[in-house]
Amino acid sequence: MIALIQRAARAHVEVDGRSVGEIGRGLVVLVCAEPSDTPPLAARLVDKLLKLRIFSDDNGRMNRSVQDVAGGLLIVSQFTLAADTAGGNRPSFTGAAPAEQGRALYDELLRLARERHPLVAAGVFGADMQLHLVNDGPVTIPMRVA
């Protein structure tokens, strides 16, 4: 699974002009399933997200996790993370899982995150979404779990 993690001061996602998920301080996680991905990889991604130390401690060092700061998770599906631009000017998205598999893995990721963390918001799989965020830092970290 591919994830792009952004430390946020606040964020929300809209579908058709209506807010469908929002957080204050926390992590915005854009996520893409790949064809070889499985539910255990979704579990590994959740574990990494909850333990990733990218929030500042009292000395200004990145030593705290989203759990340590009682932050939120805003998890948004984004198949374009699998874009391949090597073959020209139009990206290919064949590296993304088929929609049915992608939806199942996204749903599993959300289920596991909500089991393990009290504040989890989400986008809508397959929808045209507008993501609004204030990137804190800015801190943006690409991650792939395999």
N, C-alpha and C positions, 0 to 999 in steps of 0.2 A: 504494500500500500504506500502511496505517495501522500505526504502531507506538507503543507506550507503553514508554519505556525507564526502568528504575529502577536506580540505582547501588546495588549490594548488598554487604553485608559477607559474606553467605552466603545460599544459597537452595537449595531442592529442590522438586520436584514429584512428587506421588504419584498413582497410579491404583490403585484397589481396595486401598488401604492399603500399597502397595508403591512404594518410591522408584524412579522411572524416569529421573530426571536430577537432577544436583546440581552446584553450583559453590561455591567459596569466594568470595573477592573477585571482583567482576566486574559484569556487566550482566544483568539480567533483561529480556527483550524479549518483550512481548506483541505479537502481530502478527495483522493481519487483511487478507486480500486483498479487493479490490473488483472488480466485474465487468470494468472496463476495464484491469485490471493484466496485465502481461506479464512473462516471465522477465527482460528487461533491467531492469525496475523492481526485481526481487528483487536483482539484482546491485548496483544503485545503493544499495539499503538496506544491504546488507552493507558496501559501501564506507563509507557514512556511519557505521555502527555502529563499525567498526574504527578510524575516525579521529576520532570525536567526543571532544573534550577535556573530560571531566567528572570526571576524577580529580585530586586536589590534587597540586601540585608541592611543593617544599621550603618555599615561601613561603605555602602554603595557598591558592594560586590554582588554579582549574580549568584546568590546562594539559597534562594527560596523558590519553592515550587508554587504552582497555582493552589495546591492544597494548603501550603503554609500561609498564604496570604488570603485564604478564603475567597479566591477569585472565581469567576465564572468561566465556562467553556461555551463558545459559540461555534458549532460544528456545521460546516457548509459543504455540500457535495460540489465537486468541480472537476469534471472529466478532462478539462483542458490542461490539467497538470501533466497529462500523459502526452502532450503535443510533441510531435517529431517534426522539426523544421529543416532536417538535413536535405530533403529532396526538392527544395524550391521555396516559393514564397507563400504557398498555401499549406498550413500545418496539417499533418495527418494525425488522426486520433485513434488509430488502430491499436495503440498500446493501452487504451482504456478497456476495462472489462465491459462486456455487453450489458445493456441497460438492466436486464433482469438480475444478473449477478451483482452488478454495481449497487442496485437498490437493496438487495438482500444484505450485502456487506455493510452498507451505510446504516441500515436499520439495526444490524447487530452491533455496530460501533456505538450508535446512540443508546441502545439498550444497556450495553456494558458500562458506558460512561455514566448513565443515570443511576445504575446500581451502585457505582463506586464514588460518585461525587454529587453533592447536593444541588448544584446550580449548573444545569446544562440546557442550553437553548440550541435551536437548530434552524436551518433553512428548509426548503422543500425540494426533495429530490426531483431533478429534471425540470424544475421551474425556471423561468427567466427571473432572476433575482437581482436586486440592487443591494450591495453591501456597503454600509457606511461604518467607518471605523476611524478612531484616533489611535494611530500606531504609537505606542509609548516607547520612546527611546531615540529613534525607531529601532525596534528589535524584530527581525524577521529571520526565521530559521527553516531551511528545507530539511525534510526528513523522509527517509524511505525505510520501511521495515520489511524484512524478507525472511 
